[in-house]
């Protein structure tokens, strides 16, 4: 009967919009008005440096630009790669107050695009199921993707992860539909978040999508052409890598074991258990992607990117503030369970668990409890793997049974 009431979908989306305004502009729910703009100040200050033909990877130069925006704050080195320069310069070409509002608008549009891609992934699934024809799909997924706190938290921080998500997932969606050029352009635009581009790129390499990857590299180089030409390619890349190393050394909050970092390795590190280095974890993630590619016939094609994302979040490295990147995972699980109501309870509990604000349990100072969302996402990972394998197995069985 829900399909006869499209008004319900409009009401839900309106409530999501009100939630965005209440949190991002008025600090509703304990966020604090404009309290998260420390992150956005990094992009703004870097843009100011580039516009003035200065090197944002020089810490003294960057600190001066940063403190011109937030005088009382103490910055860390700027860690983003040179291809992010055009985005930063666009932000910095606007007055600070207007730039903050522009950032909220940009994040809202990015969240909407993420929701749109999630819906399209279900409606245009390679292996369609009842969810592909449900009206419920058209408003439930946008509600989940746009309404969850970690999505809005990105906008409140003034972060750009939602933009990267749109580029990565949009690229994958188009690549699976043979729109190679546009897919490559989007992937190249996502290179400013290399940690989330790497594993999908490994899969595309295994698929020998050379044209797509070539367009992606060309797009990335085009975006980086200004800082590379300003300081010289070698000098610019060396400065960035040096700043990145300093940033990682200075930021204990981004190290494995921190409550800000999720995944099984971070959980083990919080318990004092020695875990492999970041390089080994990335290498391990790449090996798992190779195995996924080798045995892809055992999994539903609509689940390949969500599985890669979950490998990143569960077994390699990811931050809690980037949980909005699970949008394709929500779409994939919904595609499997929309017509199987007995399976709704598990994902529903997982969503509620992801909703719980960390400030409600951080006071206990229990390492495992601080990382409980890692176990929630790990549960979703196992759940999706089982659903995907069962779906392919059932299709093969039906094919055998239908043979004369």
N, C-alpha and C positions, 0 to 999 in steps of 0.2 A: 504493500500500500504506500510505502514511502515514495515510490516513483510518481505518485499522483500529487505530490505536494512539493513542487520545486521551490515554493516559498520558504520551506524549511532550510534549504541550502542557502538562500539569500540571507536569512536571519543569522545563520551560523557564521557566514563570511563577514557580515556586518559586525558581529560580536568580536571576531578576530581583529578587525580594523580598529575597533574601540580599544581592545587590549593593547595594540601597538601604540596608539596615541597616549593611552594612560601611562604606560611604562616609559616610552622613549621621551615624552615631553614633560610628564608630570611626576615621574619617579614612583608611580604607584607600586605597591607590593614590596616596599623596602629597598627598591633599587637606588633611589636618590636621584633627584633631577640633575641631568647632565654629568652624573658621577663617573661615567665610563669613558670620558673623552681623552683620557691619557693615551689610549691606544691610537685613536685617530690623530692625535698630535704628532705621532711619529710620521705618518704619511704627509701631513701638512708641512711639517718642518723639512722633510726630505725634498718635497716639491719646491719649497722656498729656496733651498740650496741649489737645486738644479736650475731653477729659473734665474738665479744669480750667477750661474756658471761656476758654482762651488761644489766640492765633493762631499756628499752627505755621509760617506764612509770614513771621512776624517772626523774623529770623535769630537774634537774641539769645535770644528765648524758646525757640526750637527747640533752639539749641545747649545751653542749660541742661538741657533735658529729655533730649537725646541723651547728654550727658556723665554724667547720672545713671545711665545704663545701661552705657555704655562710657567710663569716665573718661579713658582715655589716647588716645581717638580724636578726630580733628578732622573734624567734619561739614561738608558743603556744604548750601546751601539745600534745603528740602524741595520737590520738583518736582511731586508728584502733585496732581491737581485735587480740588476740594471733594467731588465725589461718591464719593471714596475714603474719606471720613471714617468711615462705619459699619464698614468692614473694619478700619481702624486702631484704632477704639475697642474693637472686640471683642478684638483682640490685646492692647491695653493694659489691659483689664479683668482679665487673667490675670497671675499672677506670671511674671516674666521667664523663668525656667527652664521652666515649664510652657508658656508661650507659644511658646518655640522648638520644643518637642516637638509642640505643636499645629500649628505651621507645617509641620513635616515630614509629619505626618499629612495635612494639607490638601493639600499638594503631591502626595503619593502618591495621594490620592483623585482629584485633578485629572488626574494622568497616566493613571490608570486610566480616567477619563471620556474623555480624549482618545483613548485606545486603543479604547474602546468605540464612540465616534463614528466612528473610522476604519474599524472592522470593519463597523458598520452602513451606512456609505457604500458599502461594497463589496457587502454582502449585499442591500441594498435599492437598488442602483444604478438610475438612470433608464434606462440602457442596459445591462442585465445581460449578463455574460459568464461563462465557466467559473469564474472566481475567486469568483463569487457563490455557488457551490455547493460550493466546496472546504473541507474541514475545516481544511486548512493555513492558510487565511485567518484562522481564529478564534484561532490562537495565534501565527502568524508576525508579524502586525501589532502585537499587544500587546507581543511581544518587542522589536520594532524601536522602537516609540514609547516604551515604558517603560524599555528597557534601554540605550539609547544614552547615553553620558556627558553630553551636553549637557542631557538631561532631568533626570538626577539632580543635575547641577550647579546647576540652578535651586533644587532643594530645599536643597542644601548652602549656597547663598547666602541662603536665606530669602526668595527672590523670589516674585513673584505673577504672572509671565507665564503660567504654566500655567493658572491660573484664568482669565485673560483669553482664552486660547486656547479653553478649554472654552466660555466664553460666546459667543465669535465663531463658532466652528465649529458649536456646538449651535444657535445662532440661524439660521445658513445652512441647516443640515440641516432644521430645522423649517419654515423659510420655503419651501423647495422642496417641502414636503409640506402647504402651506397651513395650518399651525398658527401663524397670524399673531400672536396675542396673546402666547403663550409665547415665540415667536421675538423679538418686540419687547422683552419683559422681559429676555431674555438679552443682547440687543444693548445695551440701556441699561445693564446691569450691567458691560459691557466698556468703557465710556467712560473708565475710569481709565487705559486704554492707548490714547489717541486716535490715535497714529501707526499702530496696526495696525487700527483701526476705520475709518479714513477711506476707503480704497479700496473695501472691501466696501460701505460706505454709499453711495459714488458710484454703484456698480452698482445698488443697491436704489432709488436716486433715479431712475435711468434706467428702471428697471422700474416706476416709479410705485407703489411699495409704501408709499403714504402712511400707511395705518393702522399698519403695522409700525413705520415711522419715528416716527410720533406716539407710539406706546406706548413706544418706546425713549427718546425725549426726556423723556416724562413720568416714566419709571422713573429716569432719570438725575437729574432735578430732585428727585424724591422722596428719592433717596439723598443729595443735596446740601443738603436742606432745613435740617438742623441748623446747619452752618457758615454758610449763607446768611442764616438768621434770626438767628444769633448776632452776626454782624458787619455784616449788611446785604448784599444781593446785589451791589451795585456795588463796595463796599469789599472784599468777599471775593474777587471775581473779579480785581479790580485787584491785590490782594496776591498772589494765586496767579500771575498772569502776570508780576509783578515777580520773584517768587522763581524762577519757571521760567527767566526770562531770565538771572538771576544764576547759576543752576545750569549752564545751557548755556555761559555765558562762563567759568565756573571749571573745567569738566570737559573738559580737553583729550582725555581718554580717550574721550569720546563724540563727538569732532569727526571729520569726514571726513578720512581719511588715517590715523587711529589703527588700530592692529592689532585693536582691540576692535570696530570698525565694518566690516561687510562690504558687498559690492556693488561694481559696476564703478566708480561715482563715487569711493568711498573708495580703491579700488586705484589709480586714476589720480592722486588727490590725494597718495597716499603716494610717488608717483614725481615729485612736484613739478609735475604738470600741473594747470593751473587748471580747476576744475569749476564748474558753476552753483551758485548758492546753494540752501539747503535748500528755500526756497519754490518755486524753479524746478523742482527735482527732484520735489517733490510735485505741482506742476502738470503736469509731464510724465507722472508716473504716472497722474494722473487722466485725461489725454488718452488714454493707452494703454488704460485701462479703458473709456473711451467707444468706442474703436475695437473693443475686444473685444465690447462689447455690440452694436455696429452689425453686426459680422460673426460673431456667435455661432453662426449656422447652420453655419459651417465647422468648429466645434469640438464635441466631445462635451459634453453638458450636465453630466456628472459632473466635468468638468475645469475648469469656469469658476472656482470658488473657488480651487483649487490654482494656476491660472494667475495670478490676482490676487495671491495670496500670493507667488509667484515674482517678479512685477513689483516688489513691495515689497522683497524681499530682494536682487534682482539690480540693480535700476535706480533705486531711491529711497533708502531708508535702513533698515537693520536692524542689530542687534547680534548678535555670535556667540553670546552666552549665550542668545539667544532662538531658536536653531535648532530647538528642540522644536516650534515652531509649523509646521514642515514636515510634521506628521503627515498632513494631508489630501493632501499631495503624494505621500507614500509610498503611501497608499491608492489614489490615482488611477493611479500608475504600475503598482502591483501588479495593478489591475483590467485593465490593458492587456496585461501580460506573463505573468501566471500560467500561461497555457496555451501560452506561446511560450518554451520553455526556452532557445532560442538567444539570447534577448534578456536573460537573467538576468545575464550577466557584467558588463555596463556598470553597472547599478544596484548590483550587489554590490561592485564596485570603489569606487564613489562612497561607499557606506556605510562601507567600510573606511577610505577617505581621511578621512571626517568623524570617524572614531574617533580618528585620530592626535592625541595630546596636543600642544598648541602648545608646551609647554616643550621638546619634542624638536627644534624648528626655530627657536625665537625667538633662540637664541644666535648664529645666522648673521647676523642683522641685515640680511637681504636683503628690501627692501620687498615685492617681488612674492611671495616665498616666504611672508611673513607673512600674505598675503592669498590663499593658494592655495585655501582653502575657498570663496572667492567664485567661483573658476573651476569648482569642483566643482558648486556649486549652479547656476551659469549653464549648465553642461552638462546638468543635470537639467531645467532650464527648456526648453532647445532640444529635448531628448529628448521631453519631454511634449508640446510643441507639435506635433512631427512625428507622434507616435503618435496624438494627438487628431485632427489633420487627416486622416491616413490612415484612421482608423476611420470617420469621417463619409463620406469619399470612397468607401470600400469598401461602406458601407451603401447609398449612392446608386446605385452601380454595380449592386449586387445587385437593388435595386428596379427599375432600368431593365430588367435582364435577365429579371426575373420577369413583366414586363408582357406581355400577349398580343399 
